[in-house]
Amino acid sequence: MPLGMLGKYERLDILGHGASGIVYLARDTLLNRQVALKEIDAEAGDVRRFLEEARLLDRLHHPNIVRVHSIDRIEGHLVIDMEYVRGKNLAQILREEGSLPLGQALDIAIQVLDALDYAHSLQTVHRDIKPANILVGRDGVVKLVDFGLAEILATNAYAGGAGTYAYMAPEDFSSEDRSDHRSDLWAVGVTLYEMLAGERPFKVRQTRDPFAWKRVLETESPTPVTEYLPRAIVDGNGVGLKLERIFERALARNKQERYATARAFRDDLVALRASLAPELAEVRLQPPPAYPTSTTPNGMAPPQQPPLPMRGPQPMPGTVVAEVVPEPSVPKTLFRRRPRPVLFVADPQEVDFGELRKGEKRTLRVRVLSKGVQGPVQGCVVHAPEWIEISPMHFQHPRQTLQIVADSRRVWETGAFEDRIMVESSAGQLQIPVFLRVLPARPTFRQVAFWFLPLWLLCLSPLAMVGVHLYQEPTAFSFLLPGLCISGLLALSLLITACAADLGRNERVACLVFICLMLFFMGGTASLWREHALTPSLHQALVDGVAQSAVPAFLLGAMLLLQSLHFRKWKLWAVVMACLGLLLDGMLLRILWPST
């Protein structure tokens, strides 16, 4: 389902997202082509890095570097229109396949080094080489993306800090040694090792701790890649020895011992690729066998040969022997702890804000639950529609309540809107659908005052006339009931008109308060007459008041009945109310002051 328009671009799907922005699959409606549209919020900290990345990509024209079409600012967002590569990134491929055939891994690394050789020749270091930033097209062409951390060596200007810890070179963790283009070559070496072995050469328990990575890089060495090669290849073709020499240089702790240029690294891989027989190019490397834990002082245990099988009695000629395959021994424990499933859910699973008038806000709350996560939770909101405000954007609590505010002022037109909120945490990724229907804004008091205020004063006029008459003749209680009846029923008609005209809350409350006051005064008048019911004069005044209220009550009651049946014709009923109110005011005026 399309995600809406952004300028001339129709957003079709989400390709990826991160802390700085989100990448959409979009269609340029003017040129009718699919593009990758990278969008970030125009915050001061991100704009500089965003523009730096755009300028870098604009000056890098190479078949193995993603091409930039244009950069623009649309509706408060900065966007880069980039080449859309049909395929997957290398991280997805490794998750699905584990490791790659030797020939394919070398082909990918060679193309990455081609791109880096070109970028380095323009004094540009990528600084964040990793599988997620390597796109592999369906045609096998590799594209290098995300120069957001790139550094221009000539100006020492770069946007952002270091890259991903697992692919950073030792000098990147040192405050005394400055990284350069050879840090990119280290990252390519780590990536190539991961493509071949299915795992990274260095591992730590606390992957977010830079000091843990620094200690590992300074004290440990990776398992030789030959341990993953079939023995026949290692012994007979020299492939293992060539790979060992390549990784010795690519992953040298001292950058002076590393490859001096990306081209030198590439040339060695090209020579190795050319020497591979076709059957060897398709070989997948296998993980080495798990050796028993060593008790030697240096912590290293030499590989042990498995014991030779015992030789049993030989079958006699003509005897049929069933071959029994022993079941692999599985260690048994008395108590086996079942792994807790990792869950990341939202309650409720979708958010429907219902109908909002233009200019209104509505706040709802969603609870996100992270279950089965070992250690502290690291979560954040990575995408939300423009008309949504979320607090907090980052959280660490496994049971976090998100306050979601829909602001209809951020929507340019009325209608139904459907989008999704994307949340990531240590437990996984979550998408929360959100729905909103924006209706036209209610008219302001200034827009309706020219007709609402006169009608409201018309409702007040019968009671005002009765009040003036009681001030002149305090004993004339018989006129109080007709005044209250006319004013109350006119106010009820005005309230119905205000609802039909979709006026604001203040106008409706003004009518409702008026009606409540009329009911209060009528109740007080009735209780007063009840207390003095034995007085002949008050009894006669009550009878006269009821008689005088009959005609106005009948006329106004008939109007209210018809008005409720034809609710939407509020303009017509406003005119009818005005005419009937003036007529009843005239009748009441003649009753109160007959001589005038």
C-alpha positions as CSV (number, residue, x, y, z in Angstrom):
1,M,0.0,0.0,0.0
2,P,1.5,3.4,-1.0
3,L,2.6,5.5,2.0
4,G,1.5,8.9,0.6
5,M,3.1,11.6,-1.5
6,L,6.1,13.7,-0.6
7,G,6.4,16.4,-3.2
8,K,6.7,14.8,-6.6
9,Y,7.5,11.4,-5.0
10,E,5.0,8.7,-4.3
11,R,6.4,6.6,-1.4
12,L,5.8,2.9,-2.1
13,D,7.5,1.1,0.7
14,I,10.2,1.3,3.4
15,L,13.6,0.0,2.3
16,G,15.5,0.7,5.5
17,H,15.9,3.1,8.4
18,G,18.3,4.2,11.0
19,A,19.0,6.9,13.6
20,S,19.5,9.6,11.0
21,G,16.6,8.9,8.7
22,I,14.5,6.5,6.7
23,V,14.9,5.2,3.1
24,Y,11.8,4.7,1.0
25,L,11.2,3.0,-2.3
26,A,9.5,5.8,-4.2
27,R,8.4,6.7,-7.6
28,D,9.3,9.9,-9.3
29,T,5.9,10.9,-10.8
30,L,7.4,13.3,-13.2
31,L,10.1,11.1,-14.7
32,N,8.1,7.9,-13.9
33,R,11.0,5.9,-12.4
34,Q,11.6,4.2,-9.2
35,V,14.2,5.7,-6.8
36,A,15.6,5.2,-3.3
37,L,14.5,8.3,-1.4
38,K,16.5,9.0,1.8
39,E,14.6,11.4,4.1
40,I,15.6,12.9,7.5
41,D,14.0,15.5,9.8
42,A,15.6,18.9,9.4
43,E,17.2,19.0,12.8
44,A,20.4,21.1,13.1
45,G,22.6,18.1,14.0
46,D,21.5,15.9,11.2
47,V,21.4,18.5,8.4
48,R,25.1,19.0,8.3
49,R,25.9,15.3,8.1
50,F,23.1,14.8,5.6
51,L,24.3,17.6,3.3
52,E,27.9,16.3,3.6
53,E,26.8,12.8,2.5
54,A,24.9,14.3,-0.4
55,R,27.9,16.3,-1.6
56,L,30.2,13.3,-1.3
57,L,27.9,11.1,-3.3
58,D,27.4,13.8,-5.9
59,R,31.1,13.9,-6.6
60,L,31.7,10.2,-6.6
61,H,30.8,8.7,-10.0
62,H,31.6,5.0,-10.1
63,P,29.7,1.9,-11.2
64,N,30.1,0.4,-7.7
65,I,28.9,3.5,-5.8
66,V,25.2,4.3,-5.6
67,R,24.4,7.3,-7.8
68,V,22.7,10.5,-6.6
69,H,20.1,12.0,-8.8
70,S,19.2,15.1,-6.8
71,I,18.8,16.6,-3.3
72,D,15.9,18.8,-2.2
73,R,14.0,20.2,0.8
74,I,10.3,19.1,0.8
75,E,7.7,20.0,3.4
76,G,10.4,20.5,6.1
77,H,12.3,17.4,5.2
78,L,15.6,17.0,3.4
79,V,15.6,14.2,0.9
80,I,18.2,12.6,-1.4
81,D,16.9,11.0,-4.6
82,M,19.3,8.1,-5.2
83,E,19.6,5.2,-7.6
84,Y,17.4,2.2,-6.6
85,V,19.3,-1.1,-6.6
86,R,17.1,-4.2,-7.1
87,G,18.6,-6.8,-4.8
88,K,19.6,-7.2,-1.2
89,N,22.3,-5.9,1.1
90,L,25.0,-8.2,2.1
91,A,23.9,-8.4,5.7
92,Q,20.5,-9.9,4.5
93,I,22.3,-12.4,2.3
94,L,24.5,-13.6,5.1
95,R,21.6,-13.9,7.5
96,E,19.8,-16.1,4.9
97,E,22.8,-18.2,3.7
98,G,25.3,-18.1,6.5
99,S,28.4,-18.1,4.3
100,L,29.0,-17.6,0.6
101,P,30.9,-19.7,-2.0
102,L,34.5,-18.7,-2.3
103,G,34.2,-17.3,-5.8
104,Q,31.1,-15.1,-5.0
105,A,32.8,-13.8,-1.8
106,L,35.9,-12.8,-3.7
107,D,33.8,-11.1,-6.5
108,I,31.9,-9.0,-4.0
109,A,35.1,-8.0,-2.1
110,I,36.8,-7.1,-5.5
111,Q,34.0,-4.8,-6.5
112,V,34.0,-3.1,-3.0
113,L,37.7,-2.5,-3.3
114,D,37.2,-1.1,-6.8
115,A,34.8,1.5,-5.3
116,L,37.2,2.3,-2.4
117,D,40.1,2.7,-4.7
118,Y,38.2,5.3,-6.7
119,A,37.0,7.1,-3.5
120,H,40.4,7.0,-1.9
121,S,41.9,8.6,-5.1
122,L,39.5,11.5,-4.4
123,Q,40.8,11.7,-0.8
124,T,37.6,10.3,0.6
125,V,37.4,7.5,3.3
126,H,34.1,5.7,3.8
127,R,34.7,4.9,7.5
128,D,31.7,2.6,7.8
129,I,32.3,-0.4,5.6
130,K,30.1,-3.3,6.7
131,P,27.7,-5.8,5.1
132,A,24.6,-3.6,5.7
133,N,26.2,-0.9,3.5
134,I,27.0,-3.2,0.6
135,L,24.2,-3.7,-1.9
136,V,24.3,-6.7,-4.2
137,G,22.1,-6.3,-7.2
138,R,20.2,-9.2,-9.0
139,D,22.8,-8.9,-11.8
140,G,25.7,-9.4,-9.3
141,V,26.8,-5.8,-9.5
142,V,27.8,-4.5,-6.0
143,K,27.0,-0.9,-4.9
144,L,28.6,0.8,-1.9
145,V,26.1,3.0,0.0
146,D,25.9,5.3,3.1
147,F,28.8,7.7,3.0
148,G,27.3,9.4,6.1
149,L,30.5,8.9,8.1
150,A,32.8,9.6,5.2
151,E,35.9,11.8,5.8
152,I,37.5,14.1,3.3
153,L,41.3,13.7,4.0
154,A,42.2,16.9,2.3
155,T,40.0,19.1,4.6
156,N,39.7,16.8,7.6
157,A,36.0,17.4,7.4
158,Y,33.7,14.6,8.2
159,A,30.1,14.2,9.5
160,G,29.8,11.9,12.5
161,G,32.0,9.7,14.6
162,A,33.3,6.2,14.2
163,G,31.5,3.4,12.4
164,T,30.3,0.1,13.7
165,Y,32.5,-1.4,16.4
166,A,32.7,-4.9,14.9
167,Y,34.3,-3.6,11.6
168,M,36.5,-0.8,13.1
169,A,40.3,-1.1,12.9
170,P,42.4,-1.0,16.0
171,E,43.5,2.6,15.4
172,D,39.9,3.7,15.4
173,F,39.8,2.9,19.1
174,S,43.1,4.7,19.9
175,S,43.3,8.3,20.8
176,E,47.0,8.4,19.9
177,D,46.7,7.0,16.3
178,R,44.7,8.7,13.6
179,S,42.7,6.5,11.2
180,D,43.0,6.8,7.5
181,H,42.1,4.9,4.3
182,R,43.7,1.7,5.7
183,S,40.8,1.6,8.2
184,D,38.5,0.9,5.2
185,L,40.8,-1.9,4.1
186,W,40.6,-3.5,7.6
187,A,36.8,-3.4,7.4
188,V,36.9,-5.1,4.0
189,G,39.1,-7.8,5.5
190,V,36.6,-8.4,8.3
191,T,33.7,-8.4,5.8
192,L,35.5,-10.9,3.5
193,Y,36.3,-13.2,6.5
194,E,32.6,-13.0,7.5
195,M,31.5,-13.9,4.0
196,L,33.7,-17.0,3.9
197,A,33.5,-18.2,7.5
198,G,29.9,-17.2,8.3
199,E,31.1,-15.4,11.4
200,R,33.2,-12.4,12.3
201,P,36.9,-12.9,13.1
202,F,36.6,-11.2,16.5
203,K,33.8,-11.6,19.0
204,V,32.9,-10.0,22.3
205,R,30.1,-10.5,24.7
206,Q,29.2,-6.9,25.2
207,T,28.9,-5.7,21.6
208,R,28.1,-2.1,22.6
209,D,31.2,-1.7,24.7
210,P,34.1,-0.1,22.7
211,F,36.6,-1.0,25.4
212,A,35.7,-4.7,25.0
213,W,36.4,-4.5,21.3
214,K,39.7,-2.6,21.9
215,R,40.9,-5.3,24.3
216,V,40.0,-8.2,21.9
217,L,41.7,-6.5,19.0
218,E,44.9,-5.9,21.0
219,T,45.1,-9.4,22.6
220,E,43.5,-12.0,20.4
221,S,43.9,-13.3,16.9
222,P,41.2,-14.7,14.6
223,T,40.9,-18.4,13.8
224,P,42.9,-19.0,10.6
225,V,40.6,-19.1,7.6
226,T,42.2,-22.4,6.5
227,E,40.4,-24.1,9.4
228,Y,37.2,-23.5,7.4
229,L,38.6,-25.0,4.2
230,P,38.2,-28.6,3.2
231,R,41.6,-30.4,3.8
232,A,42.0,-31.4,0.1
233,I,41.9,-27.7,-1.0
234,V,44.3,-26.6,1.6
235,D,46.9,-29.3,0.8
236,G,46.6,-29.5,-2.9
237,N,45.9,-26.2,-4.5
238,G,47.6,-23.6,-2.3
239,V,44.3,-21.7,-1.9
240,G,44.6,-21.8,1.9
241,L,48.1,-20.4,2.0
242,K,47.2,-17.5,-0.4
243,L,44.1,-16.7,1.8
244,E,46.2,-16.8,4.9
245,R,48.7,-14.3,3.5
246,I,45.9,-12.0,2.3
247,F,44.2,-11.9,5.8
248,E,47.6,-11.5,7.5
249,R,48.0,-8.2,5.6
250,A,44.3,-7.1,5.6
251,L,43.9,-7.7,9.4
252,A,47.3,-6.6,10.6
253,R,47.0,-4.7,13.9
254,N,49.7,-2.3,12.8
255,K,48.3,-0.3,9.8
256,Q,51.8,0.1,8.4
257,E,51.8,-3.7,7.8
258,R,48.5,-3.6,6.1
259,Y,47.8,-3.2,2.4
260,A,49.0,0.3,1.4
261,T,46.1,0.8,-1.1
262,A,42.8,-0.7,-2.0
263,R,44.2,-1.5,-5.5
264,A,47.0,-3.7,-4.0
265,F,44.4,-5.5,-1.9
266,R,42.2,-5.9,-5.0
267,D,45.0,-7.2,-7.2
268,D,45.8,-10.0,-4.7
269,L,42.1,-11.0,-4.7
270,V,41.9,-10.9,-8.5
271,A,45.0,-13.1,-8.8
272,L,43.5,-15.6,-6.3
273,R,40.1,-15.5,-8.1
274,A,41.8,-16.2,-11.4
275,S,43.7,-19.2,-10.0
276,L,40.6,-20.9,-8.8
277,A,39.3,-23.9,-10.7
278,P,35.6,-23.7,-11.5
279,E,34.8,-26.4,-8.9
280,L,36.7,-24.5,-6.2
281,A,34.8,-21.3,-6.9
282,E,31.6,-22.9,-5.7
283,V,33.1,-24.4,-2.5
284,R,31.5,-23.1,0.7
285,L,33.8,-23.0,3.7
286,Q,32.8,-25.2,6.7
287,P,33.2,-24.3,10.3
288,P,36.1,-26.1,12.1
289,P,35.2,-28.9,14.6
290,A,34.7,-27.9,18.2
291,Y,37.8,-29.0,20.1
292,P,37.6,-29.8,23.8
293,T,38.5,-27.0,26.2
294,S,42.2,-26.8,26.8
295,T,43.9,-27.0,30.2
296,T,47.3,-25.9,28.9
297,P,48.8,-22.7,30.3
298,N,48.6,-20.8,27.0
299,G,45.0,-21.7,26.5
300,M,45.6,-23.3,23.2
301,A,44.8,-27.0,22.5
302,P,46.1,-28.7,19.3
303,P,43.5,-30.4,17.2
304,Q,43.0,-33.9,18.2
305,Q,42.3,-36.7,15.8
306,P,39.1,-38.6,16.5
307,P,39.7,-42.1,17.8
308,L,39.8,-44.9,15.2
309,P,36.7,-47.2,15.2
310,M,37.2,-50.6,16.7
311,R,37.5,-53.3,14.2
312,G,34.8,-55.9,14.8
313,P,34.5,-59.4,13.4
314,Q,34.5,-59.6,9.6
315,P,31.4,-60.9,7.9
316,M,31.6,-64.3,6.1
317,P,31.2,-64.3,2.3
318,G,27.6,-64.2,1.3
319,T,26.4,-62.8,4.7
320,V,24.2,-59.8,4.5
321,V,25.2,-57.2,7.1
322,A,22.9,-54.3,8.1
323,E,24.9,-51.1,8.4
324,V,24.0,-49.4,11.7
325,V,24.7,-45.7,12.0
326,P,25.2,-44.7,15.6
327,E,23.1,-41.8,16.8
328,P,25.2,-38.7,17.7
329,S,25.7,-38.5,21.4
330,V,23.8,-35.7,23.0
331,P,24.9,-34.4,26.3
332,K,22.1,-34.9,28.9
333,T,21.6,-32.8,31.8
334,L,19.2,-33.2,34.7
335,F,17.8,-29.7,34.4
336,R,17.7,-28.0,31.0
337,R,16.6,-24.5,31.0
338,R,14.3,-23.7,28.1
339,P,15.2,-20.5,26.3
340,R,12.8,-17.7,26.8
341,P,11.2,-16.6,23.6
342,V,11.9,-13.0,22.7
343,L,8.7,-11.0,22.1
344,F,8.1,-7.4,21.1
345,V,4.5,-6.5,21.1
346,A,2.3,-3.4,21.4
347,D,-1.0,-3.0,23.3
348,P,-3.1,-2.0,21.5
349,Q,-1.7,-3.4,18.2
350,E,-3.1,-0.4,16.2
351,V,-4.1,3.2,17.0
352,D,-7.2,4.7,15.6
353,F,-7.6,8.4,16.5
354,G,-11.1,8.5,14.9
355,E,-12.3,11.9,13.6
356,L,-10.6,15.1,14.3
357,R,-11.5,18.6,13.3
358,K,-8.9,20.6,11.5
359,G,-6.8,22.3,14.2
360,E,-7.6,19.8,16.9
361,K,-5.3,17.3,18.8
362,R,-5.9,14.0,20.3
363,T,-3.7,12.0,22.6
364,L,-3.6,8.2,23.0
365,R,-1.3,5.8,24.8
366,V,0.4,2.6,23.6
367,R,2.3,0.2,25.7
368,V,5.2,-1.6,24.1
369,L,6.4,-4.8,25.9
370,S,9.9,-6.3,25.4
371,K,10.0,-9.8,26.8
372,G,12.8,-12.3,26.9
373,V,15.6,-9.8,26.4
374,Q,18.8,-10.5,28.2
375,G,20.2,-7.3,29.7
376,P,18.8,-3.7,29.5
377,V,16.4,-2.8,26.7
378,Q,17.6,-0.3,24.1
379,G,14.6,1.0,22.1
380,C,13.7,3.9,19.9
381,V,11.0,5.2,17.5
382,V,12.6,5.1,14.0
383,H,9.7,6.3,11.9
384,A,6.4,8.2,12.6
385,P,4.1,10.1,10.3
386,E,4.5,13.9,10.0
387,W,1.2,14.4,11.9
388,I,2.2,12.3,14.9
389,E,4.2,13.4,18.0
390,I,5.6,10.6,20.2
391,S,7.1,10.8,23.6
392,P,9.5,9.4,24.5
393,M,11.4,8.7,21.3
394,H,14.1,6.6,23.1
395,F,13.4,4.2,26.0
396,Q,15.2,1.5,28.1
397,H,12.2,0.1,30.1
398,P,10.9,-3.3,29.0
399,R,7.3,-2.1,29.7
400,Q,7.3,1.4,28.1
401,T,4.2,3.5,27.6
402,L,4.4,5.8,24.5
403,Q,2.3,8.9,24.4
404,I,1.1,9.4,20.8
405,V,-0.4,12.8,19.8
406,A,-2.2,13.3,16.5
407,D,-2.1,16.9,15.4
408,S,-4.5,17.7,12.6
409,R,-2.8,21.1,12.1
410,R,0.1,19.2,10.4
411,V,-2.2,17.8,7.8
412,W,-2.7,20.0,4.7
413,E,-6.0,18.6,3.6
414,T,-9.0,16.8,5.0
415,G,-9.8,13.1,4.5
416,A,-8.7,9.7,5.8
417,F,-5.1,9.0,6.6
418,E,-3.4,5.7,7.3
419,D,0.3,5.2,8.1
420,R,2.5,3.3,10.6
421,I,4.8,3.9,13.4
422,M,8.0,1.8,13.4
423,V,9.7,1.0,16.8
424,E,12.9,-0.9,17.2
425,S,14.4,-2.4,20.4
426,S,16.7,-5.1,21.6
427,A,13.7,-7.5,21.2
428,G,13.2,-6.7,17.5
429,Q,11.1,-4.5,15.3
430,L,7.5,-3.5,15.6
431,Q,5.1,-1.7,13.3
432,I,2.0,0.0,14.7
433,P,-0.7,1.0,12.2
434,V,-2.2,4.4,12.9
435,F,-5.5,5.8,11.4
436,L,-6.9,9.3,11.4
437,R,-9.9,11.0,9.7
438,V,-9.6,14.8,9.5
439,L,-12.8,16.8,9.1
440,P,-13.1,20.5,8.1
441,A,-12.4,22.9,10.8
442,R,-15.4,24.3,12.8
443,P,-16.3,27.9,12.1
444,T,-14.9,30.4,14.6
445,F,-17.0,32.7,16.7
446,R,-16.0,35.6,14.5
447,Q,-17.4,33.8,11.4
448,V,-20.8,33.1,13.0
449,A,-21.2,36.1,15.4
450,F,-23.2,38.1,12.9
451,W,-26.2,35.7,13.2
452,F,-25.5,33.7,16.4
453,L,-25.3,36.7,18.7
454,P,-28.6,38.3,17.6
455,L,-30.4,35.0,18.0
456,W,-28.9,34.5,21.5
457,L,-30.0,38.0,22.5
458,L,-33.4,37.2,21.1
459,C,-33.6,34.2,23.5
460,L,-32.8,36.6,26.4
461,S,-35.3,39.3,25.4
462,P,-38.5,37.7,26.8
463,L,-37.0,37.2,30.2
464,A,-35.5,40.7,30.1
465,M,-38.9,42.2,29.4
466,V,-40.6,40.2,32.2
467,G,-37.8,41.3,34.6
468,V,-38.3,45.0,33.8
469,H,-42.1,44.5,34.3
470,L,-41.6,42.8,37.7
471,Y,-39.3,45.7,38.7
472,Q,-42.1,48.1,38.0
473,E,-44.9,45.9,39.4
474,P,-43.4,43.4,42.0
475,T,-46.8,41.6,42.4
476,A,-47.2,40.7,38.7
477,F,-45.9,37.1,39.0
478,S,-48.3,35.8,36.4
479,F,-46.0,37.0,33.6
480,L,-42.9,35.2,34.9
481,L,-43.8,31.8,33.7
482,P,-44.5,32.8,30.1
483,G,-41.1,34.7,29.9
484,L,-39.2,31.7,31.2
485,C,-41.0,29.3,28.9
486,I,-40.4,31.4,25.8
487,S,-36.7,32.1,26.6
488,G,-36.0,28.5,27.4
489,L,-37.6,27.0,24.3
490,L,-35.9,29.6,22.0
491,A,-32.6,28.7,23.6
492,L,-33.3,25.0,22.9
493,S,-34.0,25.8,19.3
494,L,-30.8,27.8,19.1
495,L,-28.8,24.8,20.6
496,I,-30.2,22.5,17.9
497,T,-29.3,25.1,15.3
498,A,-25.7,25.3,16.7
499,C,-25.3,21.5,16.6
500,A,-26.6,21.3,13.0
501,A,-24.3,24.2,11.9
502,D,-21.4,22.4,13.6
503,L,-20.5,25.4,15.8
504,G,-17.8,25.2,18.4
505,R,-18.0,24.2,22.0
506,N,-18.3,27.7,23.4
507,E,-21.5,28.5,21.4
508,R,-23.1,25.2,22.4
509,V,-22.2,25.8,26.1
510,A,-23.7,29.3,25.9
511,C,-27.0,27.8,24.8
512,L,-26.9,25.0,27.3
513,V,-26.2,27.3,30.2
514,F,-29.1,29.5,29.2
515,I,-31.4,26.5,29.2
516,C,-30.2,25.3,32.6
517,L,-30.8,28.8,34.1
518,M,-34.3,28.8,32.7
519,L,-35.0,25.4,34.3
520,F,-33.6,26.6,37.6
521,F,-35.8,29.8,37.6
522,M,-38.9,27.8,36.7
523,G,-38.2,25.3,39.5
524,G,-37.7,28.2,41.9
525,T,-40.9,29.8,40.8
526,A,-42.9,26.6,41.2
527,S,-41.5,26.0,44.7
528,L,-42.4,29.6,45.6
529,W,-46.0,29.1,44.5
530,R,-46.2,25.8,46.3
531,E,-45.3,27.4,49.6
532,H,-48.0,30.1,49.1
533,A,-50.6,27.9,47.5
534,L,-53.3,28.9,49.9
535,T,-53.0,32.6,49.0
536,P,-55.8,33.3,46.5
537,S,-53.8,36.0,44.7
538,L,-50.8,33.7,44.0
539,H,-53.1,30.9,42.9
540,Q,-54.8,33.1,40.4
541,A,-51.4,34.3,39.2
542,L,-50.3,30.7,38.6
543,V,-53.5,30.0,36.6
544,D,-53.1,33.1,34.5
545,G,-49.4,32.3,33.9
546,V,-50.2,28.8,32.6
547,A,-52.9,30.2,30.4
548,Q,-50.6,32.8,28.9
549,S,-47.8,30.2,28.3
550,A,-50.0,27.8,26.4
551,V,-49.9,29.5,23.0
552,P,-46.1,30.3,23.0
553,A,-45.4,26.8,24.2
554,F,-47.5,25.2,21.4
555,L,-45.9,27.3,18.7
556,L,-42.4,26.8,19.9
557,G,-43.0,23.1,20.5
558,A,-44.3,22.6,17.0
559,M,-41.2,24.4,15.6
560,L,-38.8,22.2,17.7
561,L,-40.5,19.1,16.4
562,L,-40.2,20.1,12.8
563,Q,-36.6,21.3,13.4
564,S,-35.6,17.9,14.8
565,L,-37.1,16.1,11.8
566,H,-35.2,18.4,9.3
567,F,-32.1,18.8,11.3
568,R,-29.6,19.7,8.5
569,K,-31.7,22.7,7.2
570,W,-30.3,24.9,10.0
571,K,-30.3,28.1,8.0
572,L,-34.0,27.8,7.4
573,W,-34.7,27.2,11.0
574,A,-32.6,30.1,12.1
575,V,-34.8,32.4,10.0
576,V,-38.0,30.7,11.4
577,M,-36.7,31.0,15.0
578,A,-35.9,34.7,14.4
579,C,-39.4,35.4,13.0
580,L,-41.2,33.4,15.7
581,G,-39.1,35.0,18.4
582,L,-39.9,38.5,17.3
583,L,-43.6,37.6,17.0
584,L,-43.7,36.3,20.6
585,D,-41.8,39.3,21.9
586,G,-44.3,41.5,20.3
587,M,-47.2,39.6,21.8
588,L,-45.5,39.6,25.2
589,L,-44.8,43.3,24.9
590,R,-48.5,44.1,24.3
591,I,-49.5,41.9,27.3
592,L,-47.0,43.6,29.6
593,W,-47.7,47.1,28.6
594,P,-51.1,47.3,26.9
595,S,-51.2,51.1,26.7
596,T,-48.0,51.3,24.5
